[in-house]
Amino acid sequence: MAKGRRKRSTRRDFLRLTATGMAPCALVGPCVAQSKSGTVRPNILWIVSEDNCPFIGAYGDRIARTAAIDRLAREGILYENCFSQAPVCAPSRFTLISGMYATSCGPANHMRAAGKVPKQLRGFPAYLREAGYYCTNNAKTDYNAPIDLKDSWDESSGQAHWRKRPPGKPFFAVFNYEVTHESQIFPASQARYRPLASPTNAATVRIPAYVPDTPETRRDRANYYDQMARLDELVAQKLEELEEDHLAEDTIVFYYSDNGGVLPRSKRFVYDSGLHVPLIIRFPPRWQSLAPAARGSRLDSPVSFVDFAPTVLSLAAVEPPAYFQGKAFAGPGKAAPQEYAFSFRDRMDERYDMSRTARDRRYRFIRNYKPHLIWGQHVDYMWQQTGVQVWEHLHKAGKLNEVQRRFWQEKPEEELYDLQSDSDEVQNLAANPTHRDRLQRMRSALEKHILEIRDNGFIPEGSSLEGYEETRDSRAYPLERILQVANAAIRRDPGQLPQLIEWMKDEHECVRYWAALGCVMLKAQADPAADGLSKLLEDASGPVRVATAEAISYTAYAPRGLAALEFCLLKHESSRVRLQAANALENLGPIGRRALPAMEQAAVDPDEYVRRAAAHAVAVWKQPGLDPPK
């Protein structure tokens, strides 16, 4: 919605609120006590859990024991199709605090990075504070960007609470619960919890088709349902505090999760299992006029985290800043329902990958920009989950069926799933002629979105091109042309090799990078390009040098490629280039194993992610029974 249209909508609704005696005091002057708490604007409470899809009774889960959340849904509005922007916390929390896609402020699109944001960006609670709100965060930040916490929050700590606000001030308060975090089903964490009076029976849980049905997988899933039950107790306690303080009638309550998960092939992956989150909002009767539907409603239009900041400002009748990229779905500034929610995956800890996805009410479309990489890349943190370890063991033992093996294979260029008939997203419809028109519509919508937000994911991490301000100029960042090269690269068509060779001569770093990646994806079929590739081994761009060296390592010039990768791994000043080199060497498999001595040196790199990647490669390459590297 255009800025001018937002103002007209807000003013129109403001007049309606004035007529009913509920005008926001930020717009009409001094507040007049209208309730027990003395506020004439709604308080807003966020109750946030971590790493969970809707394992909740109100969403139809028959095993869930979530009485408090279910009651919240009966008294409020349940959003059937709410999605995080990324299937992991930090990039998604960037979007929550900023109202922007992390992919427009690289490297915020990567897990644990410092996004380069627009100069005017502030954590959105700062705008509430200017309008008279008392804003608290208890206590997780993890914003993936240099957000000024003192500007954003009156208090951000484990002691932050609305109870500390000055008399008469409305509040915006966030409480974040980690009881459902991925780490809480690791064996070491489970040992800390007392058993529930009625623990989940592992025999009753449903195991998705894509993972093997093993005692370990069932135990992890049952334990996770127990963690959800513990979360529900915490939600109930927080709602009781509102009642005790006589604030329930003045407070709009949000409950949601920061991303999906957390069982195998969920968190970190751009399926509903990693992106679909619960969202329930309760509007007390006094503030029902701000709600988009009646109490007890279930809405199915897609919403996502980029819409949360404008929605909260809308509920407070605060004009959103022009740089916001989402749309309000409640309050005076409510926009028309959206057709799609867009999400992404880029680097997850020590492993690089890149996927973009669009989701409507029923279908999910995914474009994989690094299809040559398997889904099941080893991420050290993820491998602490027993179910993941067992899955890998069964894969190596050859005991998986075709659907379960897929996780350990390379990805297709595109995926399309019907969530109505295939909730596990295992039946890829991208090649089905019946869905050709839908595939094209969703593909076009995704590319339009990529161009509109100036997606930074097509810039290799560590490049000086990354960042919001840096990528607004189409001459400095010719995304349309870069996207053309990337789309050609992921087709893995040997017939594209002459064009890839031509693009390798381009003056722009990203064009050369994606042309080189196209040769990586072709592997040995790119041998005719070896001469052209060898000229890029001294490229000024470290990421281009790494991609070129990886591509050359599949050709007759393999020793040159390996030598260049070893140099980048051990000598490059950028930790991200070193990490890219470590990933490239491991992805080369037996070819890369010739660099074992260099990888052993990298296992003590100052950067944690480089160390993790190198240590894993060393462990794999030194397994008993393998011949010494040649």
C-alpha positions as CSV (number, residue, x, y, z in Angstrom):
1,M,0.0,0.0,0.0
2,A,1.3,3.4,-0.9
3,K,2.2,5.8,1.9
4,G,-0.5,8.3,1.0
5,R,-3.1,5.6,1.0
6,R,-2.0,4.4,4.4
7,K,-2.6,8.0,5.7
8,R,-6.1,8.2,4.3
9,S,-7.0,4.8,5.7
10,T,-5.6,5.7,9.2
11,R,-7.4,9.1,9.2
12,R,-10.7,7.5,8.1
13,D,-10.5,4.9,10.9
14,F,-9.3,7.6,13.4
15,L,-12.6,9.5,12.8
16,R,-14.6,6.3,13.4
17,L,-12.6,5.6,16.6
18,T,-13.1,9.2,17.8
19,A,-16.9,8.8,17.4
20,T,-16.8,5.8,19.7
21,G,-14.6,7.4,22.3
22,M,-11.6,5.2,21.5
23,A,-9.3,7.6,19.6
24,P,-5.6,7.1,20.2
25,C,-4.2,9.8,22.5
26,A,-1.1,10.1,20.3
27,L,-3.5,11.7,17.7
28,V,-6.0,13.6,19.8
29,G,-3.9,15.0,22.7
30,P,-4.1,14.2,26.5
31,C,-5.4,10.8,27.4
32,V,-8.7,10.5,29.3
33,A,-9.1,7.5,31.6
34,Q,-11.5,5.0,29.9
35,S,-10.7,1.8,31.7
36,K,-9.4,0.3,35.0
37,S,-5.8,0.7,33.8
38,G,-6.4,4.3,32.6
39,T,-5.3,3.7,29.0
40,V,-7.2,4.8,25.9
41,R,-5.0,2.9,23.5
42,P,-4.6,-0.9,23.4
43,N,-1.7,-2.5,25.1
44,I,0.0,-5.1,22.9
45,L,1.6,-8.3,24.2
46,W,3.7,-10.7,22.1
47,I,4.1,-14.2,23.5
48,V,6.8,-15.9,21.4
49,S,7.9,-19.5,21.4
50,E,10.8,-20.9,19.4
51,D,11.2,-23.5,16.6
52,N,7.7,-24.9,16.4
53,C,5.2,-25.4,13.7
54,P,1.5,-25.5,14.9
55,F,1.8,-28.6,17.2
56,I,-1.3,-27.1,18.8
57,G,-4.8,-28.5,19.4
58,A,-6.5,-25.4,17.8
59,Y,-4.7,-26.2,14.6
60,G,-6.2,-29.8,14.5
61,D,-3.3,-31.6,16.2
62,R,-4.9,-34.4,18.2
63,I,-1.9,-35.2,20.3
64,A,-1.1,-31.7,21.4
65,R,-1.9,-30.7,25.0
66,T,-2.2,-26.9,24.6
67,A,-5.3,-25.9,26.6
68,A,-4.2,-22.3,27.1
69,I,-3.3,-21.6,23.5
70,D,-6.5,-23.4,22.3
71,R,-8.5,-21.1,24.6
72,L,-6.7,-18.1,23.2
73,A,-7.7,-19.2,19.7
74,R,-11.4,-19.6,20.7
75,E,-11.3,-16.1,22.1
76,G,-9.3,-14.6,19.2
77,I,-8.4,-15.1,15.6
78,L,-6.4,-18.0,14.3
79,Y,-4.2,-17.5,11.2
80,E,-4.1,-20.7,9.2
81,N,-1.2,-19.6,6.9
82,C,1.4,-17.6,8.8
83,F,5.0,-18.0,7.7
84,S,8.4,-16.9,9.0
85,Q,10.7,-15.3,6.4
86,A,13.4,-17.8,7.0
87,P,13.4,-21.3,8.6
88,V,15.7,-20.2,11.3
89,C,15.7,-17.5,14.0
90,A,18.2,-14.7,13.3
91,P,17.2,-13.8,9.7
92,S,13.5,-14.0,10.7
93,R,14.0,-11.9,13.8
94,F,15.7,-9.3,11.6
95,T,12.4,-9.0,9.7
96,L,10.3,-8.9,12.9
97,I,12.3,-6.0,14.4
98,S,12.8,-4.1,11.1
99,G,9.7,-4.6,9.0
100,M,12.0,-5.5,6.1
101,Y,13.1,-8.6,4.3
102,A,16.5,-9.7,5.5
103,T,17.3,-10.5,1.8
104,S,17.2,-6.8,1.0
105,C,19.9,-5.9,3.6
106,G,22.7,-8.4,3.0
107,P,24.3,-10.2,4.7
108,A,21.3,-10.3,7.1
109,N,19.9,-13.1,4.9
110,H,22.6,-15.4,6.3
111,M,22.5,-17.1,9.7
112,R,24.4,-15.0,12.3
113,A,25.6,-12.0,10.3
114,A,25.5,-8.2,10.6
115,G,23.0,-6.9,8.0
116,K,23.8,-3.6,6.3
117,V,20.6,-1.6,6.8
118,P,19.2,1.7,5.5
119,K,20.5,4.6,7.5
120,Q,17.0,5.5,8.7
121,L,16.1,2.1,10.0
122,R,15.1,1.8,13.6
123,G,13.8,-1.1,15.6
124,F,10.0,-0.6,15.1
125,P,9.2,-0.3,18.8
126,A,11.0,3.1,18.7
127,Y,8.0,4.5,16.8
128,L,5.7,3.2,19.5
129,R,7.9,4.8,22.2
130,E,7.6,8.1,20.4
131,A,3.8,7.7,20.4
132,G,3.8,7.2,24.2
133,Y,4.2,3.4,24.6
134,Y,6.4,1.7,27.2
135,C,8.2,-1.0,25.3
136,T,9.9,-4.0,26.8
137,N,11.6,-7.2,25.5
138,N,12.2,-10.3,27.7
139,A,14.7,-11.0,26.5
140,K,15.9,-12.5,23.2
141,T,17.2,-10.2,20.5
142,D,19.3,-12.1,17.9
143,Y,18.4,-9.4,15.2
144,N,21.2,-10.1,12.7
145,A,21.8,-6.4,12.4
146,P,23.1,-3.4,14.4
147,I,19.8,-2.5,15.9
148,D,20.0,0.2,18.6
149,L,18.5,-1.6,21.6
150,K,18.3,1.6,23.7
151,D,16.3,3.3,20.9
152,S,14.0,0.3,20.5
153,W,13.3,-0.7,24.0
154,D,12.7,1.0,27.4
155,E,14.2,-2.3,28.7
156,S,15.5,-5.4,27.1
157,S,16.5,-7.9,29.7
158,G,15.4,-11.0,31.6
159,Q,13.7,-8.6,34.1
160,A,11.8,-6.6,31.5
161,H,8.0,-6.4,32.2
162,W,5.0,-4.2,31.6
163,R,4.7,-3.8,35.4
164,K,7.7,-1.4,35.4
165,R,5.9,1.1,33.2
166,P,5.0,4.6,34.4
167,P,1.3,5.0,35.5
168,G,-1.1,5.4,32.7
169,K,1.2,4.4,29.9
170,P,0.2,1.8,27.3
171,F,2.7,-0.9,26.8
172,F,4.1,-3.1,24.0
173,A,5.8,-6.1,25.7
174,V,7.5,-9.2,24.3
175,F,8.1,-12.4,26.2
176,N,10.2,-15.1,24.5
177,Y,10.2,-18.7,25.6
178,E,12.9,-21.1,24.7
179,V,11.4,-24.3,26.1
180,T,10.5,-25.4,22.6
181,H,13.9,-24.5,21.1
182,E,15.7,-27.1,19.0
183,S,18.3,-27.6,21.8
184,Q,15.7,-28.7,24.3
185,I,15.3,-32.2,22.6
186,F,19.0,-32.8,22.6
187,P,19.8,-35.6,25.1
188,A,21.7,-33.3,27.4
189,S,18.8,-30.9,27.7
190,Q,16.2,-33.5,28.1
191,A,18.0,-34.8,31.2
192,R,17.2,-31.5,32.9
193,Y,13.4,-31.8,32.7
194,R,11.2,-33.6,35.2
195,P,8.9,-36.1,33.4
196,L,5.4,-34.8,33.0
197,A,2.6,-36.5,34.8
198,S,1.2,-37.7,31.5
199,P,4.1,-37.8,29.0
200,T,3.4,-38.2,25.3
201,N,3.2,-41.8,24.2
202,A,5.8,-42.2,21.4
203,A,3.7,-44.9,19.8
204,T,1.0,-42.4,19.0
205,V,3.0,-39.7,17.2
206,R,2.9,-39.3,13.5
207,I,6.3,-39.6,11.6
208,P,6.4,-37.7,8.3
209,A,7.1,-39.7,5.2
210,Y,10.5,-38.1,4.5
211,V,12.2,-39.4,7.7
212,P,12.7,-43.0,8.8
213,D,10.3,-44.3,11.5
214,T,12.7,-45.3,14.2
215,P,12.5,-45.5,18.1
216,E,14.8,-42.4,18.2
217,T,12.7,-40.4,15.8
218,R,9.6,-41.3,17.8
219,R,11.2,-40.4,21.1
220,D,12.4,-37.0,19.8
221,R,8.9,-36.2,18.5
222,A,7.2,-37.3,21.7
223,N,9.6,-35.3,23.7
224,Y,8.8,-32.3,21.5
225,Y,5.1,-32.6,22.3
226,D,6.0,-32.6,26.0
227,Q,8.0,-29.4,25.4
228,M,4.9,-27.9,23.8
229,A,2.9,-28.8,26.8
230,R,5.4,-27.1,29.0
231,L,5.2,-24.0,26.8
232,D,1.4,-24.0,27.2
233,E,1.9,-23.7,30.9
234,L,4.1,-20.7,30.5
235,V,1.5,-19.1,28.1
236,A,-1.2,-19.7,30.7
237,Q,0.9,-18.0,33.4
238,K,1.5,-14.9,31.3
239,L,-2.2,-14.6,30.5
240,E,-3.0,-15.0,34.2
241,E,-0.6,-12.1,34.9
242,L,-2.7,-9.9,32.6
243,E,-5.9,-10.9,34.5
244,E,-4.2,-10.3,37.9
245,D,-3.2,-6.8,36.7
246,H,-6.7,-6.1,35.4
247,L,-5.2,-5.6,31.9
248,A,-6.8,-8.3,29.9
249,E,-9.6,-6.0,28.7
250,D,-7.1,-3.5,27.4
251,T,-4.5,-5.8,25.8
252,I,-4.3,-7.3,22.3
253,V,-2.4,-10.6,22.7
254,F,-0.3,-12.2,19.9
255,Y,1.0,-15.8,20.2
256,Y,3.4,-17.0,17.5
257,S,6.6,-19.0,17.0
258,D,9.8,-17.5,15.6
259,N,10.2,-20.2,12.9
260,G,9.0,-23.7,12.2
261,G,10.7,-26.9,13.2
262,V,12.2,-28.5,14.9
263,L,12.4,-32.2,13.9
264,P,14.5,-33.4,10.9
265,R,14.0,-31.6,7.6
266,S,12.1,-28.8,9.3
267,K,14.1,-26.0,10.8
268,R,16.5,-24.6,8.2
269,F,14.5,-25.9,5.2
270,V,12.0,-24.0,3.1
271,Y,9.1,-26.3,3.5
272,D,6.0,-25.8,5.7
273,S,7.8,-27.9,8.3
274,G,10.4,-25.1,8.6
275,L,8.3,-22.0,7.8
276,H,4.7,-22.5,8.9
277,V,4.2,-21.0,12.3
278,P,1.2,-20.6,14.5
279,L,-0.3,-17.1,14.9
280,I,-3.2,-16.4,17.2
281,I,-4.3,-12.9,18.1
282,R,-6.9,-12.1,20.8
283,F,-8.7,-8.8,20.6
284,P,-10.6,-7.9,23.8
285,P,-14.2,-6.7,23.2
286,R,-13.2,-3.1,23.8
287,W,-10.7,-3.3,20.8
288,Q,-12.7,-5.6,18.6
289,S,-13.1,-2.7,16.1
290,L,-9.3,-3.2,15.3
291,A,-9.7,-6.9,14.5
292,P,-10.0,-8.1,10.9
293,A,-12.7,-10.6,11.8
294,A,-15.0,-11.8,14.5
295,R,-13.9,-13.6,17.6
296,G,-13.2,-17.3,16.9
297,S,-12.5,-16.7,13.2
298,R,-9.9,-18.6,11.2
299,L,-8.3,-16.7,8.4
300,D,-6.5,-18.4,5.5
301,S,-4.9,-15.5,3.6
302,P,-1.1,-15.7,3.8
303,V,0.7,-13.4,6.3
304,S,4.3,-13.4,7.3
305,F,6.8,-11.7,9.7
306,V,7.4,-8.8,7.4
307,D,3.8,-7.8,8.1
308,F,4.1,-7.8,11.9
309,A,5.7,-4.4,12.4
310,P,3.3,-2.5,10.2
311,T,0.4,-4.4,11.9
312,V,1.5,-3.4,15.4
313,L,1.9,0.2,14.4
314,S,-1.5,0.1,12.7
315,L,-3.1,-1.2,16.0
316,A,-1.5,1.8,17.8
317,A,-2.6,4.2,15.0
318,V,1.1,5.1,14.3
319,E,2.1,5.9,10.7
320,P,4.6,3.3,9.5
321,P,7.9,4.5,8.0
322,A,8.2,4.5,4.2
323,Y,10.9,1.8,4.2
324,F,8.7,-0.9,5.6
325,Q,8.2,-3.7,3.1
326,G,5.2,-5.5,4.7
327,K,1.5,-4.7,5.0
328,A,-0.7,-4.5,8.0
329,F,-3.3,-7.2,8.4
330,A,-5.2,-5.6,11.3
331,G,-6.1,-2.2,12.6
332,P,-6.8,1.1,10.8
333,G,-4.0,0.6,8.3
334,K,-5.2,-2.9,7.3
335,A,-4.3,-3.7,3.6
336,A,-6.1,-6.1,1.3
337,P,-5.3,-9.8,1.8
338,Q,-2.1,-10.9,0.0
339,E,-1.9,-13.8,-2.4
340,Y,1.6,-14.9,-1.4
341,A,4.1,-15.1,1.5
342,F,7.7,-15.1,0.4
343,S,10.5,-16.8,2.3
344,F,14.1,-17.8,1.8
345,R,17.1,-19.9,2.9
346,D,20.8,-18.9,2.6
347,R,23.8,-19.8,4.7
348,M,22.9,-21.8,7.8
349,D,25.8,-21.7,10.2
350,E,28.8,-23.2,8.4
351,R,26.9,-24.4,5.3
352,Y,26.0,-22.5,2.2
353,D,22.8,-23.0,0.2
354,M,20.2,-20.8,-1.5
355,S,16.5,-21.3,-2.0
356,R,13.6,-18.9,-2.6
357,T,9.9,-19.8,-2.1
358,A,6.4,-18.5,-2.6
359,R,3.4,-19.9,-0.7
360,D,-0.3,-19.2,-1.3
361,R,-3.2,-20.6,0.6
362,R,-2.6,-24.1,-0.8
363,Y,0.6,-24.5,-2.8
364,R,4.3,-23.9,-2.2
365,F,6.7,-23.2,-5.0
366,I,10.5,-23.4,-4.4
367,R,13.4,-22.4,-6.6
368,N,16.7,-23.9,-5.6
369,Y,19.7,-21.7,-6.6
370,K,22.3,-24.2,-5.5
371,P,20.7,-27.5,-6.6
372,H,24.0,-29.3,-6.8
373,L,24.2,-29.3,-3.0
374,I,22.4,-32.0,-1.1
375,W,19.7,-31.1,1.4
376,G,21.5,-33.1,4.1
377,Q,24.7,-31.0,4.4
378,H,26.3,-31.5,7.8
379,V,25.4,-28.6,10.1
380,D,27.2,-29.3,13.4
381,Y,24.4,-27.9,15.6
382,M,21.7,-29.7,13.8
383,W,23.5,-33.0,14.2
384,Q,23.2,-32.9,17.9
385,Q,19.6,-34.1,17.4
386,T,19.6,-37.9,17.7
387,G,17.0,-38.4,15.0
388,V,19.3,-36.7,12.4
389,Q,22.2,-38.9,13.4
390,V,20.1,-42.0,13.0
391,W,18.8,-40.8,9.7
392,E,22.4,-40.4,8.4
393,H,23.4,-43.8,9.7
394,L,20.5,-45.5,8.0
395,H,21.4,-43.7,4.8
396,K,25.0,-44.9,4.9
397,A,23.7,-48.4,5.6
398,G,21.4,-48.3,2.6
399,K,18.3,-48.8,4.6
400,L,16.1,-45.9,3.5
401,N,13.3,-45.9,1.0
402,E,13.2,-43.6,-2.0
403,V,11.5,-40.7,-0.3
404,Q,13.7,-40.9,2.8
405,R,16.9,-41.1,0.6
406,R,16.0,-37.8,-1.1
407,F,17.4,-35.8,1.7
408,W,20.9,-37.1,0.9
409,Q,20.7,-36.3,-2.8
410,E,21.1,-33.2,-4.9
411,K,18.0,-31.0,-5.3
412,P,15.8,-30.3,-8.4
413,E,15.9,-26.8,-9.9
414,E,12.2,-26.2,-8.9
415,E,9.7,-27.8,-6.6
416,L,5.9,-27.4,-6.3
417,Y,3.7,-29.0,-3.6
418,D,0.0,-29.2,-2.9
419,L,-0.3,-28.8,0.8
420,Q,-3.9,-29.9,0.8
421,S,-3.1,-33.4,-0.4
422,D,0.6,-33.7,0.4
423,S,1.2,-32.1,3.9
424,D,4.7,-33.7,4.0
425,E,5.7,-32.1,0.7
426,V,7.2,-35.2,-0.9
427,Q,5.3,-35.2,-4.2
428,N,7.0,-32.7,-6.4
429,L,4.5,-31.4,-9.0
430,A,6.9,-29.1,-10.9
431,A,7.1,-31.4,-13.9
432,N,3.3,-32.2,-13.9
433,P,1.7,-30.7,-17.0
434,T,-1.6,-30.3,-15.0
435,H,0.2,-27.6,-12.9
436,R,2.1,-25.8,-15.7
437,D,0.0,-22.6,-15.4
438,R,0.2,-22.5,-11.6
439,L,4.0,-23.1,-11.7
440,Q,4.4,-20.3,-14.2
441,R,2.3,-17.9,-12.1
442,M,4.2,-18.7,-8.9
443,R,7.5,-18.5,-10.6
444,S,6.7,-15.1,-12.0
445,A,5.4,-13.9,-8.7
446,L,8.6,-15.0,-7.0
447,E,10.9,-13.4,-9.6
448,K,8.9,-10.1,-9.3
449,H,9.4,-10.2,-5.5
450,I,13.1,-10.8,-5.9
451,L,13.5,-7.8,-8.2
452,E,11.2,-5.6,-6.1
453,I,13.1,-6.0,-2.8
454,R,16.5,-6.1,-4.6
455,D,17.3,-9.5,-3.2
456,N,20.9,-9.5,-1.9
457,G,21.2,-13.3,-1.9
458,F,22.6,-13.2,-5.4
459,I,25.7,-11.5,-4.0
460,P,28.3,-13.8,-2.6
461,E,28.7,-13.3,1.1
462,G,31.7,-11.1,1.9
463,S,31.4,-8.9,-1.2
464,S,31.4,-5.2,-0.7
465,L,28.2,-5.0,-2.8
466,E,26.1,-6.4,0.0
467,G,23.7,-4.0,1.8
468,Y,20.5,-2.0,1.4
469,E,22.0,1.3,0.3
470,E,24.6,-0.5,-1.9
471,T,22.0,-2.4,-3.9
472,R,19.4,0.3,-4.6
473,D,21.3,1.4,-7.7
474,S,20.6,-0.9,-10.7
475,R,23.9,0.1,-12.3
476,A,25.9,-1.0,-9.3
477,Y,23.7,-4.1,-8.8
478,P,22.1,-5.1,-12.2
479,L,19.9,-7.7,-10.6
480,E,17.9,-8.4,-13.7
481,R,21.0,-9.5,-15.6
482,I,22.4,-11.4,-12.6
483,L,19.1,-13.2,-12.2
484,Q,19.3,-14.2,-15.9
485,V,22.7,-15.8,-15.3
486,A,21.7,-17.5,-12.1
487,N,18.6,-18.9,-13.8
488,A,20.7,-20.3,-16.6
489,A,23.3,-21.8,-14.2
490,I,20.7,-23.8,-12.2
491,R,19.4,-25.5,-15.3
492,R,22.7,-27.5,-15.4
493,D,22.4,-27.7,-19.2
494,P,25.8,-28.4,-21.0
495,G,24.3,-26.5,-23.9
496,Q,24.6,-23.3,-21.8
497,L,28.4,-23.7,-21.5
498,P,29.3,-21.3,-24.3
499,Q,27.1,-18.6,-22.8
500,L,28.6,-19.3,-19.3
501,I,32.1,-18.9,-20.8
502,E,31.0,-15.5,-22.3
503,W,29.5,-14.3,-19.0
504,M,32.8,-15.2,-17.2
505,K,34.3,-12.2,-19.0
506,D,31.8,-9.8,-17.6
507,E,32.9,-6.8,-15.6
508,H,30.4,-7.4,-12.8
509,E,31.5,-9.6,-9.9
510,C,28.1,-11.3,-9.5
511,V,27.8,-12.2,-13.2
512,R,31.2,-13.9,-13.1
513,Y,30.3,-15.6,-9.8
514,W,27.1,-17.1,-11.1
515,A,28.8,-18.1,-14.4
516,A,31.5,-19.9,-12.5
517,L,28.8,-21.5,-10.3
518,G,27.1,-22.7,-13.4
519,C,30.3,-24.6,-14.3
520,V,30.5,-26.0,-10.8
521,M,27.0,-27.4,-11.3
522,L,28.0,-29.0,-14.6
523,K,31.0,-30.7,-12.9
524,A,33.1,-32.7,-15.4
525,Q,30.8,-31.5,-18.3
526,A,32.4,-28.0,-17.9
527,D,35.8,-29.3,-19.0
528,P,35.7,-27.4,-22.3
529,A,35.6,-24.2,-20.2
530,A,38.8,-25.0,-18.2
531,D,41.0,-22.5,-20.1
532,G,38.5,-19.7,-19.6
533,L,38.1,-20.6,-15.9
534,S,41.8,-20.7,-15.3
535,K,42.0,-17.0,-16.1
536,L,39.7,-16.3,-13.2
537,L,41.9,-17.9,-10.6
538,E,43.4,-14.5,-9.8
539,D,40.1,-12.7,-9.9
540,A,39.9,-9.7,-7.6
541,S,36.8,-11.2,-6.0
542,G,37.5,-13.9,-3.4
543,P,34.1,-15.7,-3.9
544,V,34.7,-15.7,-7.7
545,R,38.1,-17.3,-7.2
546,V,36.6,-19.9,-4.9
547,A,33.8,-20.8,-7.4
548,T,36.2,-20.9,-10.3
549,A,38.7,-23.1,-8.4
550,E,35.9,-25.5,-7.5
551,A,34.8,-25.7,-11.1
552,I,38.4,-26.3,-12.4
553,S,38.8,-29.1,-9.8
554,Y,36.4,-31.2,-11.9
555,T,38.5,-30.7,-15.0
556,A,41.9,-31.8,-16.3
557,Y,43.3,-28.7,-14.4
558,A,42.3,-30.1,-11.0
559,P,45.7,-29.5,-9.3
560,R,45.4,-25.8,-10.1
561,G,41.9,-25.6,-8.7
562,L,42.8,-27.4,-5.5
563,A,45.9,-25.2,-5.0
564,A,43.7,-22.1,-5.3
565,L,41.2,-23.4,-2.9
566,E,43.9,-24.3,-0.4
567,F,45.3,-20.7,-0.7
568,C,41.8,-19.2,-0.1
569,L,41.2,-21.6,2.8
570,L,44.4,-20.7,4.6
571,K,45.4,-17.3,3.5
572,H,42.4,-15.2,2.5
573,E,41.7,-12.3,4.9
574,S,37.9,-12.7,4.7
575,S,36.5,-15.4,7.0
576,R,33.6,-15.8,4.6
577,V,35.8,-16.6,1.7
578,R,37.7,-19.1,3.8
579,L,34.4,-20.7,4.7
580,Q,33.4,-20.8,1.1
581,A,36.7,-22.6,0.3
582,A,36.2,-25.1,3.1
583,N,32.7,-25.9,1.7
584,A,33.9,-26.2,-1.8
585,L,36.7,-28.6,-0.9
586,E,34.3,-30.9,1.1
587,N,31.7,-30.7,-1.7
588,L,34.4,-32.0,-4.1
589,G,34.4,-35.3,-2.2
590,P,37.3,-37.6,-3.1
591,I,38.8,-34.8,-5.3
592,G,38.8,-32.4,-2.4
593,R,40.3,-35.0,0.0
594,R,43.6,-34.4,-1.6
595,A,43.6,-31.1,0.5
596,L,43.4,-33.0,3.8
597,P,46.6,-31.4,5.2
598,A,45.3,-27.9,4.5
599,M,41.9,-28.7,6.0
600,E,43.6,-30.0,9.2
601,Q,45.3,-26.5,9.4
602,A,41.9,-24.8,8.9
603,A,40.4,-26.8,11.8
604,V,42.0,-24.2,14.1
605,D,40.9,-21.1,12.1
606,P,39.9,-18.1,14.3
607,D,36.4,-18.2,12.8
608,E,34.0,-20.7,14.4
609,Y,32.2,-21.7,11.2
610,V,35.5,-22.3,9.3
611,R,36.6,-24.5,12.2
612,R,33.4,-26.5,12.2
613,A,33.4,-27.1,8.4
614,A,37.1,-28.0,8.4
615,A,36.8,-30.3,11.4
616,H,33.9,-32.2,9.9
617,A,35.7,-32.7,6.6
618,V,38.8,-34.0,8.4
619,A,36.7,-36.4,10.4
620,V,35.0,-37.7,7.2
621,W,38.2,-37.9,5.2
622,K,40.0,-39.8,8.0
623,Q,37.4,-42.5,8.5
624,P,38.8,-46.0,8.9
625,G,38.9,-47.9,5.6
626,L,39.5,-45.0,3.3
627,D,42.6,-45.0,1.2
628,P,45.1,-42.2,1.9
629,P,44.4,-39.1,-0.3
630,K,46.4,-39.1,-3.6
